Amino acid sequence: GSAYGFTHALYQRAFQNRVVPSERRRLHARIGAHLESIHRAHPGEVALRLAIHFEEAGDRDRAAQYRELVGFVSMQRFDHEEAVRSLRRALAHLDAEPGIADAELRRARLYLTLALALTHPHGFAHPQVMEAFERAEQHAIAAGAQRERVRALLGISSVHLGAGDPRSALPVVERQLEVVTAQPSALWFYTHCRVARVNFLLGNFRTALDHLERSWGLPIEPGVPVHVDAEAESNAWHALTLAHLGFVEQARDAAARATRRAEASGVAWGYGAVMAIATNTFLIVRDQQRASVLVGRCLDYIQRYDLPPTVPITRFAEQYLIGIEAPSAGVVAAMRRHLDDHHGFGEHWASVLHWSLLADTQLRSGDPDGADETLDAAFA
């Protein structure tokens, strides 16, 4: 249809200033309501326009609603800067207008989404991410919202794990287990998997195996804040746990299932994490050939999709490469020096760590020349 616009922003501002504030608010409310009615089936297409009209109309309830939608749509488009900005504005609208229905529940959900948006520029191990997840839990408790509280606890433990601190994550996952035990839900699966992961990292392999096996057959709820196919991740951790307990053939089978599931799922963020765990499983059970293949696939995948650095990939790879029996001392020392130089998991560090893992598998496969070339490329 036809549309009209101003040739310059100053003309628009001058025209708006000629309209008295009460009339301007009324007009914005009418335009917003009209847009809302004709785009009811797909409001995301005009979410920003709706948010602006309702903000100008002084309708903070609907302004918050559409700012939240702008945040969600922006995350789908990988515009995380806009997502963070809009989600914070949505929270400000709720805070500025007392008496909005379900405000505590809406705040909990907004903080959960904000935390995820913040992980993209910062990674999970960042104070702003932790603060958002903690605020989400506080509002979820106030709203009596169990699902949102469990999601917040999953996020808090993810921050601790992203910082390489499973000991601090342990009381968090134990609290999460208490919450779902008191009121069983579809989040049982994620809870058992997270308890297993934390216990594994603390060396409690039998406890980890018990929780992984208790997760089998439980429903997997969609929309939980993890960037990985849940079944693939569960199989990968099961494989690694079995490997550490000495069940070689079962570990190989579980690792193979994890990689097949990860490749079929198409979840880009989770692919590298699952492949890193499966790779280390194959290294532990001395299947260097399959380990090298998986590392190569992981590197190809990251480069093909130009994925940003992800803490799970880098931390898993580093922790398990160094933790396996008889690691290649030269590779580990080089990785450690690089980590000391860069103090974190930036994009270059993520790349170097993966190439170092590939070099290690080449050394184990009897190809020192190939390992030298890989390291030269990694640290160039």
N, C-alpha and C positions, 0 to 999 in steps of 0.2 A: 504494500500500500504506500501511499504518499507519506513523506516525512518532511519536517521543516527543521532548520537549524540556524544558529547564529553565525555570522561570518567572523566574529571575534568575541572572545570571552568577555571583553569589556561591555559590549552591547548587551549580552545576556545579564551581566551583573546590574547594569543600569536599568534594564527592564524590570528585573526582580525587585530592585530597590524602590521602584514606583508602586509596587503592590504592598499594601499594609500587611504586617506580619500575620495577623489572624486570617486574612484572606489567602495569603501565601500557604499557610499550613493547611487550610481547607482544600485548596487546589491540589497540593501534593497528595493529600489523603485520597482525593477522588481519582487522581491519575494512578496512584498505587493500587487502589481497589480495582480499577478497570484492568490494569496490567495483570493483576493477580487472577482475575476471572478468566481472561482470555488465554492465559498461560498456565492454567491450573494443572494440566497434564504434564507439563515440563517446566516447572518454575526455575530450574537451574539455569535455563537459557537466559533469563532476565533477572537473576538473583541480585546482581549488583544494583541494577536500576531500581528494583523493588526496595532494597535496603536503603538506598539514598532517599527515595520518595517518602518512605515511612519515617526515616530520621528527620527529614525536613518537616514532616507533619507532626512530629512530637510523639509518634506512636512507638514507644520504646520496645514494647512486647513484640510487635511484628518486625521492627528493625532488628532486634536481636535474632529473631527466627531466620531472617534472610541473610544477616551477616554470617550466621553459622553455616547456612547453605553456601554462601560465597566461599567460606573457608574450605568446605568439603570439595566443592567443584575445583577450587584452585589447587588442592592437593592432588586431585586426579590429573590435573594438567602439569604437575610438578612445579607449580609456581608457589613454593613454600613461603616466600616472603609475603605475598599477598594473603596467603592462608593465615599466617601468624597475625598479620595486621587486622584482618577481618574478625578473627576469633577473639582477639583482645577487645575489639570494639563491641562485639556481642556481649562479652562479659561486663563491659562498662555500662551497657544499656540495662542489663539485669540489676546491676548494683545501684543504678541511679533511680530505679523505679520500684519502690517497695510494693508488695502485694501482688506481683505477677504470679500467676498460677504455676505450680511445679518448678519454682525458681531454683530450688536446691538441686533437684534432679537435672535440670538443664545446665546448671553450672558444672555439675559433675561430668556430664557428657562433653561440655565445651572444653574443660580442662584436659580430659582424655585426648580429645582431638588436637588440642594445642600442643600437648606433650609430643604427640607423634609428628606434628608439623615441625617442631623444634629439633627433632632428632636428625632431620635431613641436613641442615647446615652444621649442627654441632655433634652429632652422634649421641648415643644413649648416655654416655658417661659425662653428663654436663649438668651443672647446678640448676639451670633453668628447666631442664627436662625433669629433674628430680622434684623441684618445687611444684611443677604443674601436676605431676602424678600424686604428690602428697595432698595438694589442694583438692584434687579429684576425689581422693579417698575421704577427706574430711566432709565434703559436700554429699558424697554418697552415703556416709553414715547418717548425716542429718536428714537425708531424704528416705532412709531405710531401704536403699537400693542395693541389694546384694550383688547383682550382676556387675554394676558399675564399680562397686568396691573391689570385687575380685579382679576386674580388669585393671584397676588402679594398682593393686598389689602386684599383679604381673608386671606392670610397668616399673614399679619401684625396685623389684628384684632384678629387672633387666638393667636398670641403671647401675646397681651394685655389680652385676656380672660384667657389664661393659667396662667398668673401672677395674676389673680383675680382682674383685673382692667378694668371693662366694661366702666367706664367713659372715659378712654383714647381711648377705641375702638370706641366710638360713632362718633367722627369726621371722623374716617377712613371709617366707613360703610356709613356715609353720603356722603363722597367723592366718594365712590364706586357707590352709587345710582345715583349720578350726571353723572358718566362716562357711565353707562349703559342707562341712560335716554337720553343722548345726542346721543347715537348710540346703539339702542336696539340690543340685542343678546340673544343667548340661555343661557347666564349666568344670566338672569333675575331671574330664580328660586333661585339660590344660593344667589343672592343679597338680595331678599326679606326675605329669611330664616335667613340670617345673621343679617339684620337690625332688624328682629323680636327678635332674640336671645338676642342681645345687649339691646334692649329696655325692654325685659322681665327682664333681670338681674338688670336693673335700676328701676324696679317697674312700668314701663309704659305698663301695661298689655293690655290696649285697643289698643295702637299703635302696640304692638306685634301681637295681634290677627288680626288686619287689614292687616299687611304685610304677615302673614301666609296664610290668606284666599286669598290674591292677588297672592300668589305663586301657587295656585291650577290650574292644567291644563297646566302650563307652561312646555316647554320641559326641560328635565334634561340632561345636557351635560356630557358625560363621561370624565374621565381623570382630573377632578378638584381635587386639592390637599386636600381632606378630607378623613379621614380613617373611613368612616361610610357610610352605605346605605342612600342615600339622602332622599328617600321617608320615610324610617323608622324614621330618625331623625326629619323630618318635622312633622310627626304624633305625635312623642313624645313631641315635644315642643308645638304643638297644644293642646295636652292633658293637659300638665302642666299649660298652660295659661288659659284654660277653668276652670281647678280646682281652680286656684287663683281667677277667676272671679265668682266662685260659681255655675258653670254649671256642676253639679255632674255627671249626667248620660252621657252627651256628653263627659265629660272628661274620664269616664270609657271606653266608646266605642273607643275613639281615642287612649288611652293607649293600649287597646287590639290590635288594628290594628298595632300600632307601634311594639309591641313585636312579633306579627305574622310575620310582614315584616322582622324584624331583624333576626329572627330564620330561615326564608326562604332564606335570602340573603347570608349567609355564610361569611359575612365580619367580620373577627375576631376582628379587632381593634374597629369597631363601635358597636359591640354587647354590650359590657359593658356600653358604654355611653348611648345608648338607654334604656337599662335595668335600669340604675340608674335613668334616668328621669321618666320612667314609674313607677318604684317603688315608687318614691316620690309622683307621681300623686295619686297612690292608697292609700298612707299614708294620703294625704291631704283629700281625700274623705272618709277616715276611712274604707278602705277595707284592713285591716291588713293581712288577710289570703293570698290574692293575692300578696301583697307586699313581704311577707316572701318567697313565692314560687319563685318570680322573683329574689330576692337576692340570694337564694340558687342556682338557675340556673346560675346566673352570676358568682358566685364563682366557681362552677363546670367547667364552660367554661374556665375561666382564668387558673385554675389549669390543666385542661386536655390538653390545648395547650401551657402551660408554657409561657404565654404571658408576655412581659416585662411590667413594670409599665407604665400606660398611664395617662397623666394629665386629659383628659376629664372625665374619670371614677372617679378619686379621687375627683376632684374639684366639679363635679356635685353632687356627693353623699354627700360630706361635706356641700356644700352650702344649699342644699335643706333639708337635715336632720335637720340642725340647724334652718332653716327658717320656718319649718312647725309649726303648732300650738301645743303648749305644748310638746316640745321634752323632752325626758328622760334626766334629768339634769345630772345624774351620767355618762351616756354614753358620752354626749357632753363634760363634763369636762375632762373625760379621753382622748377623742380625742384631745381636745385642749392642754392638757399637753404634749401629744405625739408629736403634731405638733411643740410646742415650743422647745421640746428636739431635734427634728430632722431637723428643719428649711427647710422643703421642702417635695417633693413628691418622696421619694426613694421607692425602691421595698418593704421594710418592712412597710413603711407608707401606701402604697397602700393596702397591705394585711390587716393591722390593721384596716384601715378605713372601708373596706368591712365587716370584722367580726363585727365591732362596729355597722354598719348599720343593720346587721342581729340580733345582740343582742337587738337593739332598737325595731325591729319589734316583737321579741319574748316577750319583756316586754309589748308591746301594745296588744299582743294576750293573755295576762294573763299567761305567762310562765316565771316567774322570775328565777326559777332554771335553765332553759335552757339558759337564758340570762347570768347568772353568769358563767356557764360552757363555753359559747362562749367567754366572756371577758377574762376568765382565759387563754384560748387557744390563744387569740389574743395578749395579753400582756406578754406572757411567755418569 
